[in-house]
Amino acid sequence: MILLLRRSGQAKKEDDRVRVRVFYHDKCFDGASSAALFSRFYRERIRSDGEFVFSGLLHRAGALFEERDFDGDENAIVDFKYSSSPKITWWFDHHESAFLSPADAAHFEQEHSNRKFYDPDFKSCTSFIAAIAEQRFGFDPRSVAELVHWTDIVDGAMYEDARSAVEMKAPAMKLTMAIEASQDPNFVKKLIPLLAYEPLANILEKPFVASVLPPLLERHRRSQEILRKRTEEKDGTIYFDITDLDLEGYNKFVPYYLHPDSIYSVGLSKSSFRVKVSVGSNPWSKREPTVNLAKVCERYGGGGHARVGAISFEPEENEAAHKAAHEIVEELRASVRQGSGTR
């Protein structure tokens, strides 16, 4: 009887724990790191008894959120678009295209909970969360300094040159490759708690990470050869189509490595749930990009940052995706020829 009472008491204590569901930008180093940093900050400065459940979100055609998924005692969205659902209690984002509609933007402007934050001037959402957590809640960011440093480099494309971005010698680059290319739906969820507390080099040695790196590095090598054959540069703009191949998680800097004089790139890729049009600008270009790529992508239902964006189409909308890609390529090439662009 005493044993039963103790078990009952234990169950009650566990039931009292707050369940925090964290939605993050999936297949993205900054998305995973944002979820990691948020969970550590929440545990240290909000409630120490949080039980975290991580859910990845991807940009796709149609609805991005399902209301029924917001089932935590607290629900947080990091490094992803805004939701006006009353069930969302925390939100952090740094993308220029953070709002799905003017109504969502207006809803955010009227938000006074001190739990939802937005600033597109930050290189990464991880560094944004670290700054807000320190300034508003007294969190000490020194424990996550390495993570913040590398998310700024990765998400802000702040590599010294294209070669260093493509060779991926740093632990953060290898983790980025694994996050973007892994087909295991639980891989990133297992990785997030480690990102919050362990040095990046140590994480590479974990068996579930170390085992996937060799085949992914070989895939990366093959993708460079494929892109060497598929990419075409004209008027400062690269175009390529790899929708017939399983290469959506390719290294986005390879096109600039292959075509160092380029300014922009437009690429088509395909997965089981979308056809993706990726639009970017060369971080190392000697010619300054003038077109705001977030605004270009918004016209087709996508978004992103001024210097990089994307559009997602349904898998069966192959023709529409190709049409959009060709239109964007022509727009960017025309802007280069004219020496001006649309801001």
Sequence and secondary structure as in RCSB ss.txt:
>XXXX:A:sequence
MILLLRRSGQAKKEDDRVRVRVFYHDKCFDGASSAALFSRFYRERIRSDGEFVFSGLLHRAGALFEERDFDGDEN
AIVDFKYSSSPKITWWFDHHESAFLSPADAAHFEQEHSNRKFYDPDFKSCTSFIAAIAEQRFGFDPRSVAELVHW
TDIVDGAMYEDARSAVEMKAPAMKLTMAIEASQDPNFVKKLIPLLAYEPLANILEKPFVASVLPPLLERHRRSQE
ILRKRTEEKDGTIYFDITDLDLEGYNKFVPYYLHPDSIYSVGLSKSSFRVKVSVGSNPWSKREPTVNLAKVCERY
GGGGHARVGAISFEPEENEAAHKAAHEIVEELRASVRQGSGTR
>XXXX:A:secstr
 HHHHHHHHHHHHHHTS EEEEEEETT HHHHHHHHHHHHHHHHHT TT EEEEEEE   SS S  GGG  SSEE
EEESS     TT  EEEE  TT  SSHHHHHHHHT  SS EEE TTSS HHHHHHHHHHHHH   GGGGHHHHHH
HHHHHTT  SSHHHHHH  SHHHHHHHHHHH   TTHHHHHHHHHTTS HHHHHTSHHHHTTHHHHHHHHHHHHH
HHHHH EEETTEEEEE TTSS TT  TTHHHHH TT SEEEEEEE SS EEEEEEE TT SS   S HHHHHHTT
T EE SSEEEEEE TT HHHHHHHHHHHHHHHHHHHHHT    
